[in-house]
Amino acid sequence: MMIAKYFLPTCYIKHYKDLDLNQLESRGIKIFIVDVDNTLISHEVHELDNEAISFIQAIKKHHMIPVIVSNNVKERVSEVAKQGQCDYFSFALKPLKRKYKAILRKYNCKSSEVCVIGDQLITDVLGGNRMKFITILQDPISNKDNTSGKVTRFIETMIFNYLEKKNKWRKQQYYDNL
């Protein structure tokens, strides 16, 4: 089923704190791509909380390089990345491949050495699956979305419903296919 190939994540979790970073490290993950809005923080918040900073530090302790990748503007993304002391790519135009390919070149790694976490099927999972990365879908940390988020959530709901009807997906039935 073509739609499942592009929209089913490798893992589906409630929150990034539920991730087993040891497992990702043992799989040879070198680059850990992290979305910002509704993954690390809600879109109306401008500073990382202690939990988000600890998560980024934990990625580093597991010998992976955290890279913030967001469709948001440079001013927002650079500030978040500065707080997390990590590299970033803003206005990424996810799910397009351009920024992901730039990451592979910059860090001289293969697709099998990259994972991506985010809260949206349309941007994070689709983009990561197209690149053959390990994809991790997290429930959004806030029910509030910016304007573009509202559009993608509407489309995402249709995809979720289709996958559920085909018995490929159940909302809040978390899984780990690492």
C-alpha positions as CSV (number, residue, x, y, z in Angstrom):
1,M,0.0,0.0,0.0
2,M,1.7,3.1,-1.3
3,I,0.2,5.5,1.2
4,A,1.5,3.5,4.2
5,K,5.0,3.5,2.7
6,Y,5.1,7.3,2.9
7,F,3.0,8.0,6.0
8,L,3.6,5.3,8.5
9,P,6.4,6.2,10.9
10,T,9.0,3.7,12.2
11,C,7.9,4.6,15.8
12,Y,4.8,6.3,17.2
13,I,5.2,7.8,20.7
14,K,3.3,10.1,23.0
15,H,6.3,12.3,23.8
16,Y,10.0,12.5,23.1
17,K,10.8,11.5,26.7
18,D,9.4,8.1,25.8
19,L,12.2,7.4,23.3
20,D,14.9,4.8,24.0
21,L,18.0,6.7,22.9
22,N,20.2,3.6,23.7
23,Q,18.3,1.7,21.0
24,L,18.8,4.5,18.5
25,E,22.5,4.7,19.3
26,S,22.9,0.9,19.0
27,R,21.3,1.1,15.5
28,G,24.1,3.4,14.4
29,I,22.2,6.7,14.4
30,K,24.6,9.6,14.0
31,I,22.3,12.5,13.2
32,F,19.1,13.1,15.2
33,I,16.8,15.6,13.4
34,V,14.4,17.3,15.7
35,D,11.4,19.4,14.7
36,V,10.6,22.5,16.9
37,D,6.9,23.5,16.8
38,N,4.7,21.1,18.7
39,T,7.5,18.7,19.1
40,L,10.0,20.4,21.4
41,I,7.8,23.3,22.3
42,S,4.4,24.7,21.3
43,H,4.5,27.2,18.5
44,E,3.6,30.2,20.8
45,V,6.5,29.5,23.2
46,H,9.9,31.0,22.4
47,E,12.2,29.3,24.9
48,L,13.1,25.7,25.4
49,D,12.1,24.4,28.8
50,N,14.4,22.3,31.0
51,E,12.9,19.0,29.7
52,A,13.6,20.0,26.0
53,I,17.2,21.1,26.9
54,S,17.8,17.8,28.8
55,F,16.5,15.8,25.8
56,I,18.9,17.6,23.4
57,Q,21.7,17.0,25.9
58,A,20.8,13.3,26.2
59,I,21.0,13.0,22.4
60,K,24.5,14.3,22.6
61,K,25.4,11.9,25.5
62,H,24.3,9.0,23.2
63,H,26.9,10.1,20.6
64,M,24.3,11.5,18.2
65,I,24.3,15.0,16.8
66,P,21.0,16.8,17.3
67,V,20.0,19.1,14.4
68,I,17.0,21.3,14.6
69,V,15.0,21.2,11.3
70,S,11.9,23.4,11.0
71,N,9.7,25.0,8.4
72,N,9.6,28.1,10.5
73,V,11.7,31.3,10.0
74,K,15.3,31.7,10.8
75,E,14.8,34.1,13.7
76,R,12.7,31.5,15.6
77,V,14.7,28.4,14.7
78,S,18.1,29.9,15.3
79,E,17.1,31.1,18.8
80,V,15.8,27.6,19.7
81,A,19.0,26.0,18.3
82,K,21.1,28.5,20.2
83,Q,19.4,27.5,23.5
84,G,19.9,23.8,22.7
85,Q,23.5,24.5,21.5
86,C,23.0,22.6,18.3
87,D,23.0,23.2,14.5
88,Y,19.8,24.1,12.7
89,F,18.1,24.4,9.3
90,S,15.2,26.8,9.1
91,F,12.6,27.3,6.4
92,A,13.3,23.7,5.5
93,L,10.2,23.2,3.3
94,K,9.6,19.8,4.7
95,P,8.7,17.3,3.2
96,L,11.0,18.4,0.3
97,K,14.4,16.7,0.3
98,R,16.7,19.6,-0.2
99,K,17.6,20.4,3.5
100,Y,17.8,16.7,4.3
101,K,20.3,16.2,1.5
102,A,22.3,19.1,2.8
103,I,22.4,17.5,6.2
104,L,23.7,14.2,4.7
105,R,26.4,16.2,2.9
106,K,27.4,18.4,5.8
107,Y,27.7,15.5,8.3
108,N,29.0,13.0,5.7
109,C,26.5,10.3,6.6
110,K,24.1,7.9,5.0
111,S,20.3,7.8,5.3
112,S,20.5,4.8,7.5
113,E,22.4,6.8,10.1
114,V,19.7,9.5,10.5
115,C,16.4,9.6,12.5
116,V,13.9,12.4,12.6
117,I,11.3,13.2,15.2
118,G,8.3,15.4,14.7
119,D,4.6,15.8,15.3
120,Q,3.2,15.8,11.7
121,L,2.8,13.1,9.1
122,I,2.7,15.6,6.2
123,T,6.1,17.2,7.0
124,D,8.2,15.2,9.4
125,V,7.2,11.6,8.6
126,L,6.7,12.0,4.9
127,G,10.0,13.9,4.5
128,G,11.9,11.4,6.6
129,N,10.3,8.3,4.9
130,R,11.1,9.8,1.5
131,M,14.8,10.0,2.6
132,K,14.7,6.5,4.1
133,F,15.4,7.8,7.6
134,I,14.1,6.3,10.8
135,T,10.9,8.3,11.5
136,I,9.4,9.0,14.9
137,L,6.0,10.5,15.1
138,Q,5.2,12.2,18.4
139,D,1.8,13.4,19.5
140,P,1.7,17.2,19.3
141,I,2.5,18.8,22.7
142,S,-0.2,21.4,22.1
143,N,-3.6,21.4,20.4
144,K,-2.9,24.9,19.0
145,D,-1.4,25.2,15.6
146,N,-0.2,28.1,13.5
147,T,-2.0,28.7,10.2
148,S,0.0,26.3,8.1
149,G,-0.2,23.7,10.9
150,K,-4.0,23.9,10.7
151,V,-4.0,23.1,7.0
152,T,-1.6,20.1,7.4
153,R,-3.6,18.8,10.4
154,F,-6.7,18.8,8.3
155,I,-5.0,16.7,5.6
156,E,-3.3,14.6,8.2
157,T,-6.7,13.7,9.7
158,M,-7.9,12.4,6.4
159,I,-4.7,10.2,6.1
160,F,-5.1,8.9,9.6
161,N,-8.7,8.0,8.9
162,Y,-7.7,6.2,5.7
163,L,-5.0,4.3,7.4
164,E,-7.3,3.4,10.3
165,K,-9.9,2.1,7.9
166,K,-7.2,-0.1,6.3
167,N,-6.2,-1.4,9.8
168,K,-2.7,0.1,9.4
169,W,-3.0,2.8,12.1
170,R,-4.7,3.5,15.4
171,K,-4.4,6.9,17.1
172,Q,-2.8,6.6,20.5
173,Q,-1.8,3.0,20.0
174,Y,1.9,3.7,20.3
175,Y,4.5,1.3,18.8
176,D,8.2,1.0,18.2
177,N,9.3,-0.8,15.0
178,L,13.1,-0.1,15.4
